Amino acid sequence: MKVLMLGWEFPPFISGGLGTACYGLTRALSQMGTEVIFVLPKPITGVHATHVKMAHPHALGRISGKDVFGGSELARVIFRTLPSMMTPYQTPQDYEEALRKARQLAGESFGLELDLPDIAGGDHYGRDLYQEVQRYAKLAAWISREEEFDVIHAHDWMTYPAGMAVSALSGKPLVVHIHSTEFDRSGEHVNQMVYDIERQGMHAADKVIAVSHLTKNIVVNRYAVPAEKVEVVYNAIDRDGSVVGFVNPGISKDEKIVLFLGRITMQKGPEYFLAAAKKVLEVMDNVKFVMAGSGDMIRRTIEMAAEMGIGHKVLFTGFLRGKDVDRVFQMADLFVMPSVSEPFGLVPLEALRNDVPVIISKQSGVAEVLTHALKVDFWDINEMANKIVAVLRHPPLHSTLREHGNFEVRKFNWTTSAQQVMEVYRMAQSPVAV
Amino acid sequence: MASVCFYFQVHQPSRLRRYSVFDNDRNYFDDYKNEQICRKVAHKCYLPANRLMLDLIRRFDGRFRIAYSITGAAMEQFERWMPEVMSTFHALNETGCVEFLSETYFHSLSFLYSRDEFAEQIRLHQKKIKNLFGQTPRVFRNTELVYNNDVAAFAREMGFDGICCEGADHVLGYRSPNYIYTAPGVKGLKLLTKNYRLSDDIAFRFGNRGWEEWPLTAPKFAQWVNQVNGNGFTVNLFMDYETLGEHQWEDTGIFEFLRHLPEEILRHPDNDFLTPSQVIDTHPAMGEMDVPHMISWADIERDLSAWLGNAMQSNALYELYRMENLVKETGDEEILRDWRMLQTSDHFYYMCTKWFSDGDVHKYFNPYDSPYDSYINFMNVLDNLRSRCRRVCEATVKG
């Protein structure tokens, strides 16, 4: 089996769950003996130029995983990078902003009637995200002619047009993987253009993979995709073998720490975290709330904390990665994910792997499969506060959650998920008449 | 000679309402839900089952006999919401073919934590049985058949002649549960060991269509009982009364099975039905059963792990009984009562995390979404009760 994967991001520069999932899945597939041609967008200039060290004289780079990462983990992966300014979680506004910055760098701000340097092999960035997505599709279709593969696997809406184009050109089955939908990102204020592309992609696909039943329901009910076409494959987490010490070495604290970690954006419910924090502080004093992450609501969230009079109890760390994430987990007594809408939710698994008990919103995909976690409705701030207080006050609760949770999290491994994905590929290759 | 000894456990816990750390009132119990469940179970189980037992007793004219152990907590619920259940128990009592056993009033695990409290709850229960039915129980059953040598010794000290316990394989060994035993060093007390295979055939497997013996009919069951003839005195069938109609729904045929069971059993001239007291009066003890460790009738482990299997459960129980002196010092009847209602073992059963093999049973009876929720709720209530005690004690000191 050979897969053309239209994916996103690779370590060390991963900005969220989408990149983590693409990486974990691809690695597991490769280890199972599946060959993967991993196609990903890579900007040529601008702020993102420090992406994976895959610099290649030719813009439509082709490079083997062995050369990039060494070792055998990604031995069966070939990377193909396409010049594009697309990034995960981008909105049309984000794209315009990024494009503006790139053009500035390219000298346009100096009044030169100049388009971007022609290093993309005769192509230009699209004028808006819609155009860019279509342009990306053309590039993908172009390189796909040089590759041999049995199935196409596209992750989230920006790569669906590319998936459809490659599928049309090659006649190979298309699998689209839903990590989040427009309803998760924007609530009820959906962007029609994005919705249309998502819907088109799901309907054109031979099989749809949803990261949870929660997401599958959205796909079925709001995109009118037949339920039998949608398979649920949960995300997973790798045990990296790093053992966390028994006690936090070097951190002596008489204060408890409650952690929020994720993009600070509407979808993640930062304001519910603050509201619960305020309630907790009514009955407990020796506790601090740490909000790790960046996002479009960060300013508003900082202001909100100040307005509520709990500014001195809430710390903002900005975006964390790598060792800093491990460190913040080691400090934390509890992780809270108050997401308004969370198709899956990988961070709670990371927290459990780091021996941190978790409270997760019932509106998350991971709540379907995690037993040893406390669950609340995201809007029920009283209950959220009640549970936070309980975990901080009762060591037996903390330790039971931690021990069982750390054990339970082992059932989420990418090998299992990759096996399920392989099964979906097989179904896509021999579609049953619906 | 094989005697069939039926004992049915009747119990309803007082479930707690959702009590948050921000709550500050003294209404801990969800009386709406408790009433609802009490009524539902009464209509599905207690009323039809009592009616059936009454019919059978009358039909066999004294040859069909049974025993009940009804917790004080359950009796109070019936008196309050379903008095007709109590009146059918009175009718059963008047037949003279029904024995009532003794247990802790609040279905508690107090033996493990406080002998004083344990004794007090047994006396409370005895008083209630005496008042209601005019019987003085001679046979004791501890909550969930929690048992070891010490329980036996203590029961004897309190004047009991017999005690019920689980016929667990790991304590019986090669011995049969169908004989009578004694506890080491305890004179005058006989042990009735539950025949868990035959009991569970009715209580757990009866409606299971995947079971190779399904469907279980009265003649088939009677045949199994007959096989005991010659190598045992008594078949002790101990089970929750709620088996009839609630755990095994009416459409499994459980009531019809029971309706025909006595005639099938009595078809064999050597068989009869006896109550626990009659069993110990009729049959001699055949040996000594040494049980140094705690056993119970729960789950496959037959130990305490359903209530004391994780850190939350042992913490909740420890904190609860640690308050005993504080509670009793207040002299406040309401506080004492609330504290005792919190001792009902069900509260700790809900906190069980052994979800992977026995989980189904636990989940079915659990009003909480998760064991963690039940612990949090319980600890919030306990916290409030503790501050109530403190307030009363402080006021007394000042006054």
Chai-1 contact restraints between the chains, C-beta under 6 A:
chainA,res_idxA,chainB,res_idxB,connection_type,confidence,min_distance_angstrom,max_distance_angstrom,comment,restraint_id
A,L374,B,Y372,contact,1.0,0.0,6.0,A-B,restraint_1
A,N386,B,S20,contact,1.0,0.0,6.0,A-B,restraint_2
A,N386,B,V21,contact,1.0,0.0,6.0,A-B,restraint_3
A,V389,B,V21,contact,1.0,0.0,6.0,A-B,restraint_4
A,A390,B,I376,contact,1.0,0.0,6.0,A-B,restraint_5
A,H394,B,M379,contact,1.0,0.0,6.0,A-B,restraint_6
A,P396,B,A311,contact,1.0,0.0,6.0,A-B,restraint_7
A,P396,B,M312,contact,1.0,0.0,6.0,A-B,restraint_8
A,P396,B,N315,contact,1.0,0.0,6.0,A-B,restraint_9
A,L397,B,M312,contact,1.0,0.0,6.0,A-B,restraint_10
A,L397,B,Y375,contact,1.0,0.0,6.0,A-B,restraint_11
A,S399,B,A311,contact,1.0,0.0,6.0,A-B,restraint_12
A,T400,B,N310,contact,1.0,0.0,6.0,A-B,restraint_13
A,T400,B,A311,contact,1.0,0.0,6.0,A-B,restraint_14
A,T400,B,M312,contact,1.0,0.0,6.0,A-B,restraint_15
